[in-house]
Amino acid sequence: MKVNRVGSKLVKNSLIYAVGDIAPRLLSFISFPILTRYLSPAEYGIVNYVNTINLFLTTIGFLCLNTYYLVFYYKQPTEEDRRKLLGNLSIFIIGLNLIMTLLCFGVGPKLITKFESNISFYPYLAIGLVTNLFGLVSVLPTALYRLEENPLPLTIINVVRGVINLGITIWFVVGLGFKAEGLLFSQMIVTIVFGLIFIKITLNNMIWTFNWKQLKTALIFSLPLLPGSLSYLLTTMFDRILIDKYLNLTDLGIYSSASTLALILNIISYGAYKAFEPYIFKHIDSPDFAGLFTKLRNGLFWVLLSGAFGLALFAREFFQIFSEQQYHTAYLYVPVILIGVFCSAIGMPYGTVITAHGHTKINSALSICGGITSVTLNIFLLSRLGIIAACITSALTMTLTLIASIHFSHLKISHTPPFLAFLLTAVATLTMVYFIHIPQLWLSCIAKTIVFLIVIILSSQIIGVIPSKIKLLFSFNH
């Protein structure tokens, strides 16, 4: 009975986390058609540029200390020590980021000018810096809710924040006509409000203390993780910064809008990851693990392949219906970007296997190699090929990383059926997106729906997946 109760709690918590993860992403996606009607591609590119900078600043500003907190929270001998740990890390992180923010305000304008960016520091990046400062205070309290297996308050906060952010964004951009500044300013207001809420949560669960010895131990643990985290961002996000440098803001906006649609696939992959990660760790030493992993991989592969195919196939219709004319060419880049997103998602279970075997340095090395490859190719190709260079670079980098992950996982399983299914889908995508053009929107949707159904049914037969039983992929803990 106790095992059943624990299992039931895990399932319940997983569902609550899923709602908290998916709802803000869906709300963000809902805002996309609105933003592309009121923002030019250049303005949309500015917003994505600032958000990309903030991702790097958050990663650098936290120094991966949130991972240390997750790992060592329950290793503290008493509740008082846990509260002191939260206080110690919070004081250090907030202090560090206050200094970083002031430093960025001091040297940021000169760096932007030297980098020959098309984006001015004021007001855009200045707003982003304030947003980032208040946004990072949510990381440790969020980790605390996870550690205490209390996801409901966090999910409520995330959903409410998403709804309020959507409302204020529409008000600033549509109602007041503030364009890119309005979108960034609305993000800043919401982040400040909820940042204060998370500060209050932190204060309620911490004890003020400064323990340099503990911080030194934490940094020794966390700093080796930082290159891998930064390298992943270099692979997946740094292309936005390079597009701004080597191309222009309109190109950045077109690429960002195509990426926004392609990254919807991550909603599926992140949900699946929370299901299969504990499953892999639990069964890694089982004698029949190869067979179990094959079933997992095949199910995940088919779900993601179907999702990627649908997004690529209907990208043109999506932009025609939900965006202005100036965004319509973005559909051409979606299929190529999706290759990288798809390979990254498929690589997650292989990376988890590598981690389960204790070879974490391999995953870090792959991330670093991927980051170096991505930046190098983008610098060399962007000025020569344009936006498509960033798409190809992402696809190539993630594909090579996936191949390396498969190799280092040392799983003796067949990869032929998934490859054949991918090949079938790639040919269908190439044909329907780039060679066949049906002017009538309704007729195009009907034709593509028929092709979509045929291809996903054939791919399920090739892989050996029964679509009606695919829900079992997310039920490993039952």
C-alpha positions in Angstrom: 0.0 0.0 0.0 2.8 2.4 0.8 4.5 1.7 -2.6 1.1 2.4 -4.3 0.7 5.7 -2.4 4.2 6.8 -3.3 3.6 5.9 -7.0 0.3 7.7 -6.9 2.0 10.8 -5.5 4.7 10.7 -8.1 2.1 10.5 -10.9 0.1 13.3 -9.3 3.2 15.5 -8.9 4.3 14.7 -12.5 0.9 15.9 -13.8 1.1 19.1 -11.8 4.6 19.8 -13.0 3.5 19.1 -16.6 0.7 21.7 -16.2 3.2 24.2 -14.8 5.6 23.6 -17.6 3.3 23.4 -20.5 0.8 26.2 -19.6 3.3 29.1 -19.8 4.6 27.7 -23.1 1.1 27.5 -24.5 0.3 31.0 -23.4 3.5 32.3 -24.9 2.6 30.5 -28.2 -0.9 32.1 -28.1 0.8 35.5 -27.9 2.8 34.7 -31.0 0.1 35.5 -33.6 -0.7 38.7 -31.8 2.9 39.8 -31.6 3.6 39.1 -35.3 0.7 41.2 -36.3 1.8 44.2 -34.3 5.5 43.9 -34.4 7.7 44.1 -37.4 10.3 41.3 -37.9 13.0 43.7 -36.8 11.1 44.5 -33.6 10.4 40.8 -32.9 14.1 40.2 -33.5 15.0 42.8 -30.9 12.9 41.0 -28.2 14.5 37.6 -29.0 18.0 39.2 -28.9 17.4 40.6 -25.4 15.9 37.3 -24.2 18.9 35.5 -25.5 21.3 37.8 -23.7 19.3 37.2 -20.5 19.6 33.4 -20.8 23.4 33.8 -20.9 23.4 36.2 -18.0 21.2 34.0 -15.9 23.5 31.0 -16.5 26.6 32.9 -15.8 25.1 34.7 -12.8 24.0 31.4 -11.1 27.3 29.5 -11.8 25.2 26.3 -11.6 24.8 26.7 -7.9 21.2 25.6 -8.2 22.4 22.1 -9.1 24.5 22.1 -5.9 21.4 23.1 -3.9 19.4 20.3 -5.4 22.1 17.7 -4.8 23.1 18.7 -1.2 19.8 20.0 0.3 18.9 16.6 1.9 22.5 16.0 2.8 22.3 18.8 5.4 21.9 17.2 8.8 19.2 19.4 10.2 16.3 21.7 9.0 18.3 24.6 10.3 21.2 23.7 8.2 19.0 23.5 5.1 17.6 27.0 5.8 21.2 28.3 6.3 22.2 26.7 3.0 19.4 28.6 1.2 20.3 31.8 2.9 24.0 31.5 2.2 23.5 30.7 -1.5 20.8 33.4 -1.9 23.0 36.1 -0.4 26.0 35.2 -2.6 23.9 34.9 -5.8 22.0 38.2 -5.3 25.2 40.0 -4.4 27.1 38.6 -7.4 24.3 39.5 -9.8 23.9 43.0 -8.4 27.6 43.6 -9.1 27.2 42.0 -12.6 24.2 44.2 -13.4 26.0 47.4 -12.4 29.0 46.3 -14.4 26.8 45.6 -17.4 25.3 49.1 -17.1 28.8 50.5 -16.9 30.4 48.8 -19.9 27.4 47.5 -21.8 26.9 50.5 -24.1 30.5 50.4 -25.1 30.5 46.7 -25.7 27.3 46.9 -27.9 28.9 49.6 -30.0 32.2 47.7 -30.3 30.3 44.5 -31.3 28.5 46.6 -34.0 25.1 45.4 -32.9 22.0 46.8 -34.6 20.3 47.0 -31.1 20.8 50.0 -28.8 21.7 49.4 -25.2 19.0 51.9 -24.1 16.2 51.1 -23.7 16.2 47.5 -24.9 19.1 45.8 -23.1 18.8 48.0 -20.1 15.2 46.8 -19.6 16.5 43.2 -20.1 19.1 43.6 -17.4 16.5 44.7 -14.8 14.3 41.8 -15.9 17.1 39.3 -15.5 18.1 40.6 -12.0 14.6 40.0 -10.6 14.0 36.8 -12.6 16.9 34.9 -11.1 15.6 35.2 -7.6 13.0 32.6 -8.5 15.4 29.8 -9.2 16.3 28.7 -5.7 12.7 28.9 -4.3 11.6 26.9 -7.3 14.1 24.3 -6.5 12.9 24.3 -2.9 9.4 23.5 -4.0 10.7 20.6 -6.1 12.8 19.3 -3.2 9.8 19.4 -0.9 7.7 17.6 -3.5 5.2 20.5 -3.3 4.6 21.4 -6.9 1.1 22.9 -6.6 2.0 26.4 -5.4 4.8 26.6 -8.0 2.4 25.6 -10.8 -0.2 28.1 -9.6 2.4 30.8 -9.6 3.6 29.9 -13.1 0.1 29.7 -14.6 -1.0 33.0 -13.0 2.3 34.7 -14.1 1.8 33.4 -17.6 -1.8 34.7 -17.8 -0.9 38.1 -16.3 2.1 38.4 -18.6 -0.1 37.7 -21.7 -2.6 40.3 -20.6 -0.1 43.0 -19.9 1.8 42.2 -23.1 -1.4 42.6 -25.2 -2.2 45.9 -23.3 1.2 47.4 -23.9 1.7 46.2 -27.5 -1.8 46.3 -28.9 -3.6 48.8 -26.7 -0.8 51.3 -26.2 1.2 50.6 -29.3 4.6 50.4 -27.5 6.0 47.7 -29.9 9.3 46.0 -28.8 9.7 48.4 -25.8 6.2 47.6 -24.7 6.8 43.8 -24.8 10.1 44.1 -22.9 8.6 46.5 -20.4 5.7 44.2 -19.7 8.1 41.3 -19.1 10.0 43.5 -16.7 6.9 44.5 -14.7 5.7 41.0 -14.4 9.1 39.7 -13.5 9.6 42.4 -10.8 6.2 41.6 -9.2 6.8 37.9 -9.1 10.4 38.4 -8.2 9.3 40.1 -5.0 6.9 37.2 -4.3 9.8 34.8 -4.6 12.0 36.9 -2.4 9.3 36.7 0.2 9.2 32.9 -0.2 13.0 32.8 0.2 13.0 35.0 3.3 10.3 32.7 4.9 12.5 29.6 4.3 16.0 30.9 4.9 18.3 31.9 7.8 20.6 34.8 7.1 24.2 33.5 7.1 27.4 33.9 5.1 29.6 30.8 5.1 32.6 31.2 2.8 33.8 27.6 3.4 30.4 26.3 2.3 30.4 28.6 -0.7 33.9 27.4 -1.7 32.7 23.8 -1.6 29.6 24.7 -3.6 31.7 26.5 -6.3 34.1 23.6 -6.6 31.1 21.4 -7.3 29.2 23.7 -9.6 31.8 25.6 -11.7 32.9 22.5 -13.7 29.2 22.3 -14.8 29.2 25.8 -16.2 31.1 25.2 -19.5 28.6 22.5 -20.4 25.6 24.8 -19.7 27.1 27.7 -21.6 28.1 25.4 -24.5 24.5 24.2 -24.8 23.3 27.8 -25.0 26.0 28.5 -27.6 24.7 25.7 -29.7 21.0 26.5 -29.4 20.8 30.3 -28.8 24.0 32.2 -29.7 23.0 32.2 -33.4 20.6 35.0 -32.7 23.4 37.2 -31.5 25.5 36.4 -34.6 22.6 37.0 -37.0 22.3 40.5 -35.5 26.1 41.0 -36.1 26.4 39.6 -39.6 22.9 40.1 -41.0 20.2 42.5 -39.8 17.2 42.8 -37.4 14.7 41.8 -40.0 16.5 38.5 -40.7 16.8 38.0 -36.9 13.0 38.4 -36.6 12.3 36.0 -39.4 14.6 33.4 -37.9 13.3 33.9 -34.4 9.7 33.4 -35.6 10.6 30.2 -37.4 12.4 29.0 -34.3 9.4 29.8 -32.1 7.2 27.5 -34.2 9.9 24.7 -34.4 10.5 24.8 -30.6 6.9 23.8 -29.9 8.3 20.3 -30.3 10.1 20.8 -27.0 6.7 20.8 -25.2 6.5 17.1 -26.1 10.1 16.3 -25.5 10.3 18.0 -22.0 7.1 16.2 -20.9 8.5 12.8 -22.1 11.9 13.5 -20.4 10.3 13.7 -17.0 8.7 10.3 -17.6 11.7 8.4 -19.0 14.5 9.9 -16.9 13.6 8.0 -13.6 12.7 5.0 -15.7 16.2 4.8 -17.2 17.9 5.3 -13.9 15.8 2.6 -12.3 16.3 -0.1 -15.0 19.8 0.8 -16.3 21.3 -2.4 -14.7 18.5 -4.7 -15.8 19.6 -7.6 -18.0 16.8 -6.7 -20.5 17.5 -3.0 -20.5 18.4 -2.9 -24.2 15.0 -4.2 -25.1 13.2 -1.8 -22.7 15.2 1.2 -24.0 14.4 0.2 -27.6 10.6 0.3 -26.8 11.1 3.7 -25.1 13.2 5.1 -27.9 10.8 3.9 -30.6 7.8 5.4 -28.9 9.5 8.7 -28.3 10.9 8.7 -31.8 7.5 8.2 -33.4 5.8 10.8 -31.3 8.5 13.4 -31.9 8.8 12.5 -35.6 5.0 13.0 -36.0 5.1 16.3 -34.2 8.1 17.6 -36.2 6.5 16.5 -39.5 3.2 18.2 -38.7 5.0 21.4 -37.7 7.1 21.4 -40.9 4.2 20.4 -43.1 1.8 23.1 -42.0 4.3 25.9 -41.2 3.3 27.9 -44.4 -0.4 27.7 -43.5 0.3 28.7 -39.9 2.2 31.9 -40.9 -0.4 32.7 -43.6 -3.2 32.5 -41.1 -1.6 33.9 -37.9 1.0 36.5 -39.1 1.5 39.4 -41.4 2.8 39.1 -44.9 6.3 40.1 -43.9 6.7 36.9 -41.8 5.4 34.5 -44.4 8.8 33.4 -45.7 9.7 32.1 -42.2 8.1 28.8 -43.1 11.0 27.9 -45.4 13.3 27.7 -42.4 11.1 25.7 -40.1 11.9 22.2 -41.4 15.6 22.7 -41.3 15.5 24.1 -37.7 13.3 21.2 -36.7 16.1 18.8 -37.6 18.2 20.2 -34.9 15.3 20.4 -32.4 14.3 16.8 -33.2 17.9 15.4 -32.9 18.4 17.3 -29.6 15.2 15.7 -28.2 16.0 12.2 -29.4 19.5 12.6 -27.9 18.1 13.1 -24.4 17.4 9.5 -23.5 20.9 8.5 -24.9 22.4 11.3 -22.8 20.5 10.0 -19.7 22.0 6.5 -20.3 25.5 8.0 -20.4 24.8 9.9 -17.2 23.4 6.7 -15.6 26.6 4.9 -16.3 28.5 7.7 -14.5 30.1 9.2 -17.6 28.9 12.8 -17.1 32.1 14.3 -18.5 31.2 12.8 -21.9 27.9 14.8 -22.0 29.8 17.9 -21.0 32.4 17.3 -23.7 29.7 16.8 -26.3 28.1 20.1 -25.3 31.4 22.0 -25.5 32.2 20.5 -28.9 28.7 21.3 -30.1 29.0 24.9 -28.9 32.4 25.4 -30.5 31.2 23.9 -33.8 28.0 25.9 -33.9 29.7 29.3 -33.2 32.5 28.6 -35.7 30.2 27.5 -38.5 27.9 30.5 -37.9 30.7 33.0 -38.0 32.0 31.5 -41.2 28.7 30.9 -43.1 26.2 33.6 -41.9 27.6 36.4 -44.0 27.8 34.1 -47.0 24.6 32.2 -46.9 22.3 34.2 -44.8 19.6 32.9 -42.4 19.7 29.4 -43.8 23.3 29.1 -42.5 22.0 29.3 -38.9 19.4 26.6 -39.7 21.9 24.3 -41.3 24.4 24.8 -38.5 21.9 24.0 -35.9 20.8 20.9 -37.8 24.3 19.7 -38.4 25.6 20.3 -34.9 22.6 18.5 -33.2 22.8 15.6 -35.6 26.5 15.1 -34.9 25.9 15.4 -31.2 23.1 12.8 -31.5 25.4 10.4 -33.4 28.1 10.8 -30.7 25.6 10.3 -27.9 24.4 7.1 -29.6 28.0 5.9 -29.9 29.0 6.7 -26.3 25.8 5.1 -24.8 27.2 1.7 -25.9 23.7 0.3 -26.5 23.7 -2.6 -28.8 20.3 -2.0 -30.4 19.2 -1.5 -34.0 18.8 2.0 -35.3 17.8 1.1 -38.9 13.9 1.3 -38.4 14.0 4.8 -36.9 16.4 5.9 -39.6 14.2 4.6 -42.4 11.1 6.3 -40.8 13.1 9.5 -40.6 14.1 9.2 -44.3 10.5 8.7 -45.4 9.4 11.7 -43.4 12.3 13.8 -44.7 11.4 13.0 -48.3 7.7 13.8 -47.7 8.6 17.1 -46.1 11.0 18.1 -48.8 8.4 17.3 -51.5 5.4 18.9 -49.8 7.2 22.0 -48.5 9.6 22.9 -51.2 8.4 21.4 -54.4 4.6 21.2 -54.3 2.8 24.6 -53.9 -1.0 24.6 -53.7 -2.2 28.3 -53.8 -5.6 27.6 -52.2 -5.2 27.5 -48.4 -8.1 25.1 -47.8 -7.0 22.7 -50.5 -3.4 22.8 -49.3 -4.6 21.9 -45.8 -6.6 19.0 -47.0 -3.8 17.6 -49.2 -1.3 18.0 -46.4 -3.5 16.3 -43.9 -3.9 13.3 -46.1 -0.1 13.1 -46.6 0.5 13.6 -42.9 -1.8 10.7 -42.0 -0.3 8.4 -44.6 3.3 9.2 -43.5 2.8 8.8 -39.8 0.9 5.5 -40.3 3.7 4.2 -42.5 6.4 5.4 -40.1 4.6 3.7 -37.2 4.7 0.4 -39.2 8.4 0.8 -40.0 9.3 1.6 -36.4 7.0 -1.0 -34.9 4.9 1.3 -32.8 1.2 0.9 -32.2 -0.2 4.5 -32.0 -3.2 3.5 -29.8 -0.7 2.3 -27.1 1.6 5.2 -27.3 0.3 6.7 -24.1 2.2 3.9 -22.3 5.4 5.9 -23.1 4.4 8.3 -20.3 3.3 5.6 -17.8 6.6 4.0 -16.8 6.1 4.6 -13.1 2.8 2.7 -13.0 
